[in-house]
Amino acid sequence: MYLVDIVLPLPLYQSFSYLSRDFLIPGIRILAPFRNYLLIGIVKNCFKVTEKELSPEIDYKWIEETLDSSPLIPPNLFNFLDWVSQYYLTPIGLVYKIALPPGIFSLPKRRIYLTEKGKKAIREGYLPESFSFIKKNGYNLKYFMRKFGISLKEINKFKEKGFLIVKAEFPQTKIPTEAFIRLKDLSKIDGSFSEGELIRYLKEKIEVPEKILKNRFPVKEIKRLLEIGILERVEYPKIRKIMLSLEIPKEYKLTPQQKDVFEGIRNLVLQEGFKPIFLYGVTGSGKSFIYIEIIKEVLKNRKKVLVLVPEIALTTYMEMLLLNYFKDRIALLHSGLSPSERLNEWMRILKEEVHIVIGTRSAIFAPIQNLGLIIVDEEHDPSYKEESLPCKYHARDLALIRGKIENIPVILGSATPSIKSFYFAKKGKYHLFMLKERPFASLPEITFFESKPFKLISEELKKEIEETLEKGKSVFLYLNRRGYAPLVECEECNYIWSCPNCGIPLTYHKEEKSLLCHYCNFEISSLTICPQCRGFKMRFKKAGTEKVEEEIKKIFPKVEVIRLDRDAVNTERKLVQVLEKLYRPEPKIIVGTQMGVHGHNFPEVDLVSILRAEEGLFLPHYKSGERTFQLLMQAEGRAGRKKEKGKVIFQSSIKDHYAIKYALEQNYEGFFEEEIKLRKKFHFPPFVRLVVIRIEGIKEEKVKEKCIEAKKYLENLFLEMDIKNVEILGPAPCPFRKLKGFYRWHIILKTKNYKLLNKALFEFLTKFKVAGLKLSIDIDPEDLL
């Protein structure tokens, strides 16, 4: 008899003990009774016990059924998941539910197979004749039971006798791929063959999605050139919503500076043990090539690599490099996959069919065995923080923890590091390596246009755009606001349309003729009348990307204008239209939000203009300066990343703010020194740890009362546990006081010793009751809004 420790997918801070007649391998799924239900659980541990060793006070239940023959979680993940549950104060059952692919905790399709003993039993009459319908490939269990009227109890009885085997079926779904066409061998063009428009186009564009090429050129022509061998078709797994081709060198040689950095990192990686490494390299300095070389070294030692990338829409240079150099050895884990695709990739990783896993934040839980290295690319990106699930983990921080638990090196890389990471690197907590040269491109020339009063497209900017287009180059205009106008006012009584669920002004979307809330998706027609004065004239204030697109089309009516934001690619049809425009050879103007500045470089872009450089600076958040600086630096990086020297124009009514000043100088270290002084002065991370306790509810008075009660409870608890040096701020309404119909109040805790605070917060969470309200705790929050 065995005592089995089981994790059930419930919001409870404990695992459960069950009995089993057989030894169960940790990591497999079982079916266990819980109250009046049968639930799927994961085996965490299994011990042999005698009747005497069992506690007489516990009424043990027996496991109903085992669902897997091999584990779905490798042994190295159990300690890591326990740590996540404890640190982020999340019930262990919910941590497993978040970490594992969707569908793991729902009953799988199962097939039954006959054993040799079972075949003999049919011949000898011990097994009903109906079982002879089970052939070599097995039979779907559900259909078999229904067709022949056999109960699960009977199936289990025959299974115990060794006549049958029941196996869980996993869907065999392949990840969707994107096909590209590129030039393969121009030597096959002989004298009789005239070089057509298609070949000239591909010479300029490198690789083009097949669907775009077929819309532009005759399919027969493409097919003929593929058959001759002048063109070739390549397929990449669809890692992002928008797959854009990038010029990937077939061979590359590290520069002397890159070589020095590579050797330094290589020596650390090849040593045994946990090594936190920070790679700071300016945009275009070649960080990606160093990653590739380090990955090759790790693979030589028969170890595996996990690469974390931000949750963005466009493919990055780094991802295309990995797909080109390690194509068949890669598994993908990201939010764009369907549940069955995600489960299929999980099983490929478990079966050790792949050597590299690329994924967004949830890939930190990937079931990789024999892991040798974790790389976190663009470690500063806020999308590494989970904001919507009960476990509000940060994938970058968890990468360091997993590295420590598995005793392996972790590389964090960025061109605009987070203040916290760079501070630890400067203090010697991480091994710091720097790349400050751009060997393949020069730094762009940066100009500042003061815009007082604010004009969307100033005369100076208009002139610069004209000059760039005349040279046959493209322009990127950056404004981090989608829609047409973020503020809609009644012309007659000055009433401002706001969301009834969130209290936030509605944004006018001209294309959809609607007023939309970007937080809860509340939508009303723009043809509505004013609820205050019954007037019907609206005044649209401020500007979003839709307005910029409209203005630019008026100024440059003959130029192709492409809008690149979430609204522009929210359907497959719109996405294809945007891609077609991007692949046209003519000079173009791209208008985009931060979606267009993350990681991707548009080769023909020679001029980048940031239309409102101060956007986001005055949000009530200690990270507003850091976020603004990072976005400005990333937008700058879109200009002239090839041989030509690009140009960047900042438009703003504010020049003196340090974030804008240092972004103009492209001086990250200057910005860091200024920001770190402010963080130290006002006690913000990395000098303290933050915890946000948030209470939400439909009635604000109740929320406020409960928040005041929570503060008193915490003060008494800290006194009881002798916890000092914890600063309690609030309670106060959140900056976004109401979201999705719920009023929100918060308490902010600041401390230098989180270990003691963690114990107190666990007690607070389990004992403080909030009936009818929602209580959440965010450890190390990225967002205080």
C-alpha positions, -999 to +999 in steps of 0.1 A: +000+000+000+012+035-009+005+070+005+003+094-024+007+132-021-016+148-047-019+184-060-055+192-071-063+223-092-081+241-064-075+275-048-061+258-016-026+262+000-021+224+005-018+191-013-039+160-003-030+125+008-046+094-010-040+057-009-029+035-039-023-002-043+006+005-067+036+028-067+028+059-087+055+079-105+056+116-094+044+138-122+016+116-136-021+124-135-046+105-115-084+106-109-092+111-073-125+116-053-129+150-037-161+157-018-188+146-044-166+150-074-139+132-092-109+155-099-077+152-119-047+157-098-009+155-102+012+130-081+038+149-062+052+121-040+046+085-033+056+065-001+052+029+009+032+027+042+017+001+065-017+004+082+000+013+115+018+043+099-015+059+087-030+086+110-062+073+127-077+108+125-077+110+087-103+092+066-081+083+036-097+078+002-083+056-026-072+068-059-098+059-086-076+056-116-042+065-131-043+084-164-007+084-176+021+059-179+048+086-179+051+119-160+039+152-174+061+172-150+098+163-147+112+160-111+133+192-114+101+213-116+085+204-082+108+225-060+105+254-084+067+253-084+067+251-046+089+282-044+066+301-068+036+292-046+053+303-014+069+336-027+039+349-047+014+337-020-006+317-045-024+283-037-002+255-050-032+241-071-035+273-090+003+275-096+001+241-112-029+251-133-011+283-145+022+264-152+008+234-171-008+236-206-046+242-207-064+209-209-041+190-185-068+191-158-097+180-180-104+143-186-083+132-217-096+110-245-085+074-237-080+043-258-081+007-247-056-019-260-057-057-256-026-074-240-014-108-251-030-121-219-063-104-230-063-120-265-058-154-248-087-146-224-111-140-253-102-174-268-107-191-235-140-173-227-128-152-197-132-119-217-165-111-236-164-116-274-171-078-279-134-072-269-123-089-301-132-056-319-102-040-303-075-041-330-038-032-330-045+006-329-068+003-299-104+016-295-117+049-281-128+040-245-159+062-244-173+048-278-164+012-268-183+015-235-213+031-252-214+006-282-211-026-261-228-014-229-198-021-207-193-001-175-160+016-164-161-007-133-159-038-156-131-022-177-111-016-145-117-052-133-103-066-166-075-040-165-064-053-130-064-089-143-039-077-170-062-082-199-064-046-210-043-014-210-059+020-210-039+050-223-045+087-224-044+102-259-027+135-265-037+155-296-011+155-323-013+191-335+015+208-353+024+245-348+012+267-377+039+277-400+045+307-423+059+300-457+084+325-473+099+325-508+135+336-513+163+336-539+183+303-539+207+302-568+211+330-593+238+311-612+210+291-629+199+322-648+215+316-683+218+341-712+184+331-726+167+339-693+157+375-688+158+388-653+122+396-645+105+420-621+100+391-596+137+384-592+145+421-590+119+425-562+133+395-543+168+408-545+156+439-527+133+422-502+154+391-492+124+369-482+087+375-488+057+356-473+043+332-500+008+346-497+020+382-503+042+371-533+013+352-549-010+383-546+017+404-564+031+381-591+016+353-613+015+319-594+028+301-626+059+323-627+067+316-590+061+278-595+084+277-626+112+295-608+108+272-578+111+241-601+142+254-618+158+260-584+163+298-587+138+303-558+133+282-527+104+279-503+112+280-465+088+274-436+092+290-402+070+281-371+046+310-366+063+326-335+045+359-338+012+373-351+032+393-377+060+374-393+084+398-412+115+387-431+149+400-419+183+398-436+199+369-417+236+364-426+245+328-435+279+334-419+291+361-395+323+369-377+324+384-342+341+418-340+371+420-315+348+436-288+321+410-294+347+382-292+360+395-258+325+396-244+317+362-258+349+347-243+341+362-209+305+348-209+316+315-223+341+310-195+314+316-169+288+294-187+312+265-190+320+266-152+296+245-132+270+263-111+246+293-109+260+324-126+237+355-131+251+373-162+240+407-175+247+417-211+241+454-218+245+462-255+233+493-273+208+487-302+226+471-331+257+461-311+253+424-319+239+409-287+220+383-308+252+369-323+267+364-288+235+345-277+238+323-308+275+315-301+268+308-264+239+285-273+261+265-296+286+260-267+258+248-244+244+224-271+279+209-276+278+198-239+245+180-246+226+205-225+194+223-234+186+260-236+155+281-226+152+315-244+125+339-230+113+367-253+088+395-247+051+392-255+050+414-287+033+412-321+064+415-345+092+390-350+125+402-337+160+398-353+170+375-324+140+351-330+147+349-368+184+342-361+174+313-338+148+299-363+175+300-391+203+285-372+185+259-350+152+254-370+145+217-364+156+217-328+132+243-315+099+242-295+077+272-291+056+281-261+036+314-264+001+328-260-008+326-297-009+288-296-042+269-293-045+246-262-038+215-283-008+231-300+006+241-266+001+206-252+018+191-282+048+213-278+049+205-240+050+168-249+078+173-275+099+190-248+091+162-223+101+135-247+134+155-253+128+159-290+140+195-289+171+212-276+160+248-275+127+262-262+117+298-272+087+313-254+071+342-237+067+345-199+048+312-193+077+293-210+096+297-177+076+266-165+087+245-196+094+209-186+130+209-198+153+183-184+190+187-184+187+224-187+221+242-193+213+278-198+184+304-196+185+336-217+161+364-210+161+388-240+149+424-236+148+417-198+133+452-191+101+445-210+070+449-188+053+419-206+074+395-185+052+404-155+019+384-153-009+409-144-042+391-150-038+356-133-040+349-096-002+342-095+014+376-105+048+362-112+077+380-130+094+356-156+127+374-154+129+370-116+118+334-119+145+328-145+171+337-119+153+315-093+151+285-117+188+290-125+196+290-088+175+258-081+189+240-112+224+254-106+229+268-141+239+302-156+212+328-165+219+356-190+198+388-189+202+410-219+189+445-229+198+477-247+177+497-221+181+476-189+156+479-161+169+501-133+167+472-109+188+448-130+214+474-139+217+484-103+224+448-093+249+444-122+268+476-112+268+464-075+285+432-086+255+409-079+255+400-116+285+395-139+283+426-161+293+427-198+289+457-221+287+462-258+288+499-267+298+498-304+274+494-334+297+476-358+272+473-387+254+507-383+262+542-370+242+559-343+213+580-357+215+618-358+190+632-333+171+665-335+147+681-311+117+702-323+100+722-295+063+721-303+045+750-284+016+750-288+015+714-298+011+707-335+009+671-347+030+675-378+052+706-375+065+724-405+101+713-397+090+677-395+070+680-428+102+692-445+123+663-431+097+638-443+097+652-478+135+650-480+135+614-468+108+603-493+127+620-521+157+599-513+135+568-518+135+560-481+107+553-456+095+571-425+083+558-391+061+581-370+057+570-334+027+579-311+018+556-283-020+562-285-043+542-307-076+554-320-085+588-335-090+610-304-085+599-267-109+626-255-144+633-268-163+664-256-198+678-263-194+711-282-224+726-265-220+717-227-184+704-225-196+669-213-168+643-216-179+608-227-164+583-202-168+546-197-196+537-172-176+506-160-142+523-156-148+561-154-120+566-180-126+588-210-137+569-241-115+569-272-130+578-306-123+553-334-132+568-367-129+536-388-155+518-366-175+550-359-175+542-322-164+554-288-144+526-271-130+519-237-095+504-240-098+487-206-131+468-207-141+471-244-173+490-236-184+505-269-211+530-281-218+545-315-202+579-322-236+590-335-250+591-300-265+623-285-251+640-254-267+625-222-264+659-205-278+685-230-291+663-258-267+679-282-253+659-310-221+678-319-188+663-307-154+679-303-124+655-307-094+664-285-058+652-286-047+627-312-042+589-317-026+570-346-058+571-367-057+609-366-020+609-375-027+586-404-055+609-417-033+641-413-003+624-431-026+613-460-038+649-465-002+662-465+013+634-487-017+621-507+005+601-532+025+582-505+017+548-491+007+552-454+006+522-431-009+522-396+007+496-373-013+493-341-035+467-325-067+479-343-049+477-377-042+440-374-071+427-353-084+404-382-066+381-406-078+402-436-064+434-421-031+417-412-026+405-448-034+441-461-008+456-437+018+430-448+012+436-485+018+473-479+049+467-459+064+446-487+058+471-514+091+485-527+079+522-528+089+546-500+062+546-473+052+563-440+046+539-411+025+553-383+027+531-352+023+526-314+048+508-292+038+476-312+060+489-340+090+498-320+096+465-301+126+446-314+119+447-352+138+469-376+123+480-409+153+481-433+142+510-455+133+533-426+157+563-426+137+588-405+120+581-371+099+609-355+085+606-320+054+629-322+048+634-284+080+625-266+065+633-232+036+608-236+034+586-205+058+608-184+032+620-160+014+588-151+012+584-113+038+556-112+074+555-100+084+538-133+069+564-157+103+580-164+120+546-169+092+533-193+092+566-213+130+565-217+130+529-228+103+534-254+120+565-268+154+546-270+136+517-288+119+540-312+153+556-320+167+522-327+143+518-357+163+544-377+192+535-400+201+501-387+219+492-419+247+511-436+231+545-438+231+569-409+195+573-398+178+604-384+155+607-353+133+637-345+118+643-311+087+665-310+077+677-276+066+707-256+090+696-228+128+695-233+141+697-197+128+664-183+158+641-177+142+611-195+139+632-227+173+649-222+192+616-219+172+599-247+183+627-270+219+621-260+213+583-263+229+581-229+215+552-208+241+554-181+234+591-175+197+584-172+204+555-148+224+578-125+197+604-124+169+578-119+187+558-092+191+590-071+154+596-071+146+560-063+170+561-033+156+595-021+119+584-022+125+547-012+115+528-043+129+496-058+157+484-060+162+499-025+130+485-010+106+457-019+070+467-028+038+448-021+004+460-033-027+448-015-057+456-037-094+453-027-121+456-054-159+456-053-191+471-068-198+495-038-170+519-031-180+525+005-177+488+013-143+486-005-130+517+015-142+502+048-126+469+041-093+486+031-092+506+064-100+473+083-072+455+064-047+482+074-055+479+111-053+441+108-018+444+092-006+469+119-017+445+147-002+415+129+032+433+124+032+442+162+024+406+172+051+391+149+076+419+159+080+430+122+096+464+120+107+487+092+076+482+071+061+514+057+024+512+051+010+537+025-027+542+022-054+529+020-062+551-010-081+548-043-060+533-071-051+559-098-076+541-120-103+542-093-128+521-113-121+494-138-145+470-155-173+479-131-153+475-099-141+502-075-104+497-065-085+507-034-050+497-024-025+496+004+012+498-006+038+481+017+075+490+015+101+468+032+138+458+031+132+424+046+106+405+025+111+371+042+095+381+075+068+400+056+060+369+035+050+349+066+028+378+079+011+382+045+004+345+043-014+347+076-033+378+065-044+361+032-057+330+050-074+347+080-086+381+068-121+376+053-135+397+025-170+384+017-184+398-015-152+416-024-120+406-043-087+407-025-054+403-044-017+407-034+009+417-060+045+410-049+071+432-067+044+450-088+053+465-122+021+485-123+007+507-095-022+520-116 
